[in-house]
Structure formats: structure tokens, C-alpha cells
Amino acid sequence: MNPSGERVFPETSLPMSNLAILAIDTATEACSAALGVDGHVIERSEIAPRRHAELILPMIESLLAEARLSRRDLGGIAVGRGPGAFTGVRLAISVAQGLALGLDLPVVPVSSLAALAIDAPDDEAHRGNAILAVIDARMGEIYAGVFQRTTDGLVEAIADESVGPAQTWIRPRNPDEAAAESGTHSPGLRRDAPPSGLHGVRWSVVGSGWDAHRAALAARLPAAPVFADGARYPQARAVLRLAAPRFARGEGLAPEAALPVYLRDKVALTLEEQRAR
């Protein structure tokens, strides 16, 4: 379906033609929803801190109206499961679960850091870069994930997602580099990472954590990143792009199994902690 006036994003076309998928992400300052139908994607997105609960349902209804679909025409729901702001992550999961339960639909939760990473440049000049996706977690900390581009243009994690001060973030090493430094497994590198580990020493950095902690993060990288953009946020179109192959493989979850990922259980600093900073 391609109704008149539809905004189509060829770079995020879906590898399916008969399943309408709704995606949402409200984990950061960006509130976004996207709808994939007949291989095309339309979206709504707004930088609107503290207005996500007000905006997300009207965004969804607007997308359905533009595509001339009803909720009953949906085949699945993809959701940014965090990490990110506690209230934003809870909102996205709650909306996804509520819609999916009412419509008896499968849900695919997607890492909001992976959704951020997939928006890093993928042209010839940047292909092969390691991608650091980093979200400002407030309280002097960051949510961080390291990814590499896959042959199908998506991304896969090569290190566990983490939260902590930017100045203590541990850069994952190539296996040979890690062995040379310590004789042991790199602290950040996933044990199931591909044998090649990182695909090179060049880095792309995306996300609000870069603007908030640029100097500290730059000091943790082996060289200046070849690309850095601290004004990017996870977007629903990216959640949709990452979820589409999983829906095609039948990997959707029951709504109650789609859970948030917070990475930490603390929302704010105590007064004593604030005074100590």
C-alpha cells in the first residue's frame, strides 16, 4: 500500500510485503512511532522531553490513518526496550504490551542502543567502523553499547551493554590486543563475539552521551572517532528495521514476555551524593 502523500524511506524498506508492523521508542528525549507496511516505512518523531505519554498514542493513530489501516490490520509490534529514561522505557513497554494483548499480537523488543547504532553512517567511508552507541544516563553516567555492521546492513553487539561513568567505560579490545595487554579475555568483549572481534580501529560514535561526555569518551578511544554525532536518538524506524527480520523468522514474543531493560535500578542521586559531586 502506498497512499498518496505517504513518506517513504527506501533505506529502511522491510524484507517482507504482507505484514504490517508498528514500532515505538520513547527511551530518550525523542518520542517516535513508525509503521511498516508493504515494504515501506512511514514515521512520526518529535524531540519532546516529558511529553511522550501525551504524544505516542496520537502518533500511532496518525500513522494508521495515513496508511488507511486499523489496529486490527497490524501483524506485530516492535518496541525499544531500553536502556534509557526509566519513565520512557516503561511507557514504551506498557503501550506495546497493552496493544499487543488487546489485539493478540506478537512483540519483538529491540535494544534502544542497537536502534541508535544502526543510524550511524554506512557508506563506503565508514563501513567497517566499530560503532559506539551512547546515551546520556544523567547522574554523570552513560548507557553504552558497541556494535558492528553485519553483511545485511543491520548491526550486532560485540560487547555487553553497560551503564556507568564515561571516564571508566571499558573499550572492548580485539582478542589479540586484549591478550597482549593482560593475557586474559577483554572485560568488555562478549565471549560469543565473532572471532574477528572489532572490524578495525576506526570508530563511529552516536548518541547524546557523546555531547554530554565528549572529553571522557574521547580519552577512552584509541583515536579520534572518524564520525561523531551527539544529537542522534533512537528512532522507531530503526527499531522497526531491526525487528522486521525477527518477525519474518517467527521470533515474536508473547506480550507479557516483552520486558524493559534498565541496566540500573537507581533513578536519582541522594542529597549526599549530589553534594559530593
Buried (B, 14 or more C-beta within 10 A) or exposed (E): EEEEEBEEBEEBBBEBEEBBBBBBBBBBBBBBBBBBBBBBBBBBBBEBEEEBBEBBBEBBEBBBEBBEBEBEBBBBBBBBBBBBBBBBBBBBBBBBBEBBEEBEBBBBBBBBBBBBBBBBBBEEEBEEBBBBBBBBBEBBBBBBBBBBBEEEEBBBBBBBBBBBEBEEBBBBBBBEBBEEEEEEEBBBBBEEBEEEBBBEEBBBBBBBBBBBBBEBBBEBBEEEBBBBBBEBBBBBBBBBBBBBBBBEEEEBBEBEEBEBBBBBEEEEBEEEEEEEE
